[in-house]
Amino acid sequence: MRQPASAPRQTSGVPPKKSLGQHFLTDPNILRKIVDAARLSTSDTVLEIGPGRGDLTRHIARAAGTVFAVEFDRRLIPSLQSDLGGLTNVHLVRGDALTFPFHRLPAGTAAVANLPYNVAVPILMRLVEERARFSRLVLMFQKEVADRITASPGTKDYGSLTLAVQYAMDAEILFKIAPGAFSPPPKVDSAVVRLAPLSAPRVKVRNERFLFSVIRAAFGQRRKTLRNALRSIADADSLSAGGKHADIDLSRRGETLSLDEFARLADFLFERKERKG
């Protein structure tokens, strides 16, 4: 029998660890909103990364069929085992989300989490790479990271993170969260983002790795024009030909290019590189 989400917790005596980017979400209204946003049913398997004190875990467990809660901080494990022991559908795992074998999760798993601030972006990148395993993701980030994920070309928040997510997923900010909803309160606002993996990448390219090499180079020094920023990727003649082929003015900066424009330019440069051997 499942334990109600309002049951007393014992983990409150374990202080958050600043080095791990821990800010425990405690506001029950926000916890409910996150679970509602995930649209869970009892047939769902859910991955929660960083259960912390187990507050969100309890709400997820009420709505989902099975929950895998992956916690890195070994200090929290004994109390979580005690507090969540009555929830028969929760499986607590001591592990690192950056190395956790996501491929072992059932296809169609949902990810719901308040991600630790200091590793939120690397974890997101792993989830993007393993997107075939997931049906949907409802994740909390610092507001500035959420803005970067959902940014538009030409804005200050637009960058390689935006494009990496856009390539593989639809993303939308659902709502913002004030610092007072956490213990301890962070110094910045947070936001919950819902991501939906695409059935196929948003653009078709000849070499995905090369595409993102071009994107990273273009944003490596944001103030540089494409002609200068991409010198590590291709020679001047190839860049000039690529700009003409893709109809892209190389005096532009990377932050002004859409994903489709990056794809056209990268495909030309990759083909040229392959021909040259």
C-alpha positions in Angstrom: 0.0 0.0 0.0 1.3 3.4 -0.9 2.2 5.9 1.8 0.4 9.3 1.5 2.6 12.2 0.2 2.0 14.2 3.3 3.7 11.6 5.6 6.4 13.0 8.0 9.9 13.2 6.7 13.1 12.6 8.6 15.7 13.9 6.1 15.2 17.5 7.2 18.1 17.1 9.5 20.6 16.7 6.7 21.8 20.2 5.6 21.9 21.1 1.9 25.4 20.9 0.4 26.4 24.1 -1.4 29.1 22.3 -3.4 26.4 20.0 -4.9 24.1 22.9 -5.8 21.4 21.6 -3.5 18.3 23.7 -2.9 15.5 21.5 -1.7 12.0 22.4 -3.1 9.6 22.5 -0.2 6.5 24.4 -1.4 3.7 21.8 -1.7 1.8 23.9 -4.3 4.8 24.0 -6.6 5.4 20.3 -6.0 1.9 19.5 -7.1 2.2 21.8 -10.2 5.3 20.0 -11.3 3.7 16.6 -11.1 0.5 17.9 -12.8 2.7 19.2 -15.6 4.2 15.8 -16.2 0.7 14.3 -16.8 1.5 11.1 -15.1 -0.6 7.9 -14.9 -0.2 4.7 -13.0 1.2 3.1 -16.1 4.2 5.5 -16.2 7.8 4.8 -15.1 9.5 8.0 -13.9 13.1 8.9 -13.5 13.8 11.4 -10.7 17.3 12.9 -10.5 18.3 14.2 -7.2 15.3 13.4 -4.8 17.0 15.3 -2.1 14.7 15.0 0.9 12.1 13.1 -1.0 9.4 15.8 -1.1 8.9 15.7 -4.9 9.4 11.9 -4.9 6.3 11.4 -2.7 4.2 13.5 -5.1 5.5 11.6 -8.1 4.9 8.2 -6.4 1.2 9.1 -5.8 0.7 9.6 -9.6 3.1 7.2 -11.3 3.4 3.4 -11.5 7.1 3.1 -10.8 9.7 5.7 -9.7 13.5 5.4 -10.0 15.0 8.1 -7.7 18.7 8.6 -8.4 20.6 10.4 -5.5 24.3 11.3 -5.7 24.6 12.5 -2.1 25.3 9.5 0.1 24.5 11.5 3.2 20.8 11.5 2.2 20.5 7.8 1.4 19.8 6.4 4.9 17.1 8.9 5.7 15.6 8.6 2.2 15.5 4.8 2.7 13.7 5.3 5.9 11.3 8.0 4.7 10.4 6.3 1.4 10.4 2.8 2.6 6.7 2.6 2.7 6.4 3.6 -0.9 6.6 0.2 -2.7 6.7 1.8 -6.1 9.8 3.8 -5.4 13.3 2.4 -6.1 16.0 4.5 -4.6 19.4 4.3 -6.4 22.6 5.7 -5.1 24.3 7.0 -8.2 25.5 9.7 -10.5 23.1 11.0 -13.2 26.1 11.8 -15.4 27.0 8.1 -15.6 23.7 6.4 -14.8 22.7 3.7 -17.4 19.6 5.4 -18.8 19.4 2.8 -21.5 18.3 0.3 -18.9 15.1 2.2 -18.2 11.9 1.1 -20.0 11.1 2.9 -23.2 8.7 5.8 -22.7 10.1 6.7 -19.2 9.2 10.2 -18.0 11.9 12.3 -16.3 10.7 14.6 -13.5 13.3 16.4 -11.4 14.5 19.5 -9.5 18.0 19.3 -11.0 21.0 20.3 -8.9 22.1 23.7 -10.1 25.8 23.0 -10.6 25.3 20.0 -12.9 21.9 20.8 -14.5 23.3 21.5 -18.0 25.5 18.4 -18.2 22.6 16.3 -17.0 20.3 17.8 -19.6 22.9 17.1 -22.3 22.9 13.4 -21.2 19.1 13.3 -21.3 19.2 14.8 -24.8 21.7 12.1 -25.9 19.5 9.4 -24.4 16.2 10.9 -25.6 15.0 7.8 -27.3 14.4 6.4 -23.8 12.1 9.2 -22.7 8.5 10.2 -23.6 8.7 13.6 -21.8 10.8 15.5 -19.3 9.6 18.1 -16.8 12.7 19.6 -15.2 13.6 22.6 -13.0 16.5 24.8 -13.8 17.8 28.2 -12.8 15.7 30.7 -14.7 18.7 31.9 -16.7 19.3 28.3 -17.9 15.7 27.9 -18.8 15.9 31.1 -20.8 19.0 29.7 -22.7 17.2 26.5 -23.4 14.2 28.3 -25.0 15.9 31.3 -26.6 15.4 32.7 -30.1 18.1 33.6 -32.6 19.5 37.1 -32.1 19.0 37.2 -28.3 21.6 37.2 -25.6 20.5 33.9 -24.3 20.7 32.1 -27.6 23.6 29.7 -27.9 24.9 26.2 -28.3 22.7 24.9 -25.5 19.6 26.3 -27.3 20.5 24.5 -30.5 21.5 21.2 -28.9 18.0 21.0 -27.3 16.2 22.4 -30.3 17.8 19.8 -32.5 16.3 17.0 -30.5 13.3 18.3 -28.5 10.5 20.8 -28.2 10.9 22.9 -25.1 8.7 25.4 -23.2 9.0 27.2 -19.9 5.9 26.4 -17.9 6.3 28.7 -14.9 8.8 30.5 -12.7 9.5 29.8 -9.1 10.6 32.3 -6.5 13.5 31.6 -4.2 11.2 31.3 -1.1 9.9 27.9 -2.4 13.3 26.3 -1.5 15.4 25.5 1.5 17.8 27.2 1.5 16.5 29.9 -0.9 18.7 30.3 -3.9 19.8 33.8 -4.9 18.1 33.5 -8.3 14.6 32.6 -9.7 14.0 29.1 -11.0 11.8 27.8 -13.8 10.2 24.5 -14.8 10.7 23.5 -18.4 8.7 20.8 -20.2 10.6 19.0 -23.0 9.3 16.6 -25.6 11.7 14.4 -27.6 11.2 14.6 -31.3 10.6 11.4 -33.3 13.5 12.5 -35.6 16.0 15.4 -35.4 14.6 18.8 -36.3 17.1 19.0 -39.2 18.7 16.3 -41.2 22.5 16.5 -41.5 25.3 14.4 -42.9 27.2 14.3 -39.7 25.7 15.3 -36.3 29.0 15.5 -34.5 30.4 17.9 -37.2 27.3 20.1 -37.0 27.8 20.6 -33.3 31.5 21.2 -33.8 30.6 24.1 -36.1 28.0 25.4 -33.6 30.4 25.3 -30.7 33.1 27.1 -32.7 30.6 29.8 -33.8 29.7 30.5 -30.2 33.2 30.0 -28.7 33.8 33.7 -29.0 30.4 35.3 -29.5 31.8 38.7 -30.8 33.6 37.1 -33.7 32.1 36.9 -37.1 31.5 33.5 -38.6 34.5 34.0 -41.0 36.8 34.3 -38.0 35.1 32.0 -35.6 35.1 29.0 -37.9 38.8 29.2 -38.9 39.4 26.1 -36.8 36.8 24.2 -38.7 37.6 25.0 -42.3 40.0 27.1 -44.5 39.1 30.5 -45.9 38.2 29.2 -49.4 35.9 26.5 -48.0 34.2 29.0 -45.7 33.6 31.5 -48.5 32.2 28.7 -50.7 30.1 27.4 -47.8 28.7 30.8 -47.1 27.6 31.3 -50.7 26.2 27.8 -50.9 24.1 28.2 -47.7 23.2 31.8 -48.5 24.8 33.0 -45.3 26.8 36.2 -44.9 30.0 35.3 -43.1 30.2 38.7 -41.5 27.2 37.6 -39.3 27.8 36.2 -35.8 26.7 32.8 -34.7 24.0 34.1 -32.5 22.0 35.3 -35.5 21.9 31.9 -37.3 19.0 29.5 -37.1 19.5 25.8 -36.6 18.5 25.3 -40.3 21.2 27.7 -41.4 23.8 26.0 -39.3 22.8 22.7 -40.8 23.2 23.9 -44.4 26.6 25.4 -43.7 27.8 22.4 -41.8 26.7 20.0 -44.5 28.6 21.9 -47.1 31.8 22.1 -45.0 31.6 18.4 -44.1 31.2 17.4 -47.8 34.1 19.6 -48.7 36.3 18.2 -46.0 35.4 14.6 -47.0 36.3 15.3 -50.6 39.7 16.7 -49.6 40.3 13.6 -47.5 
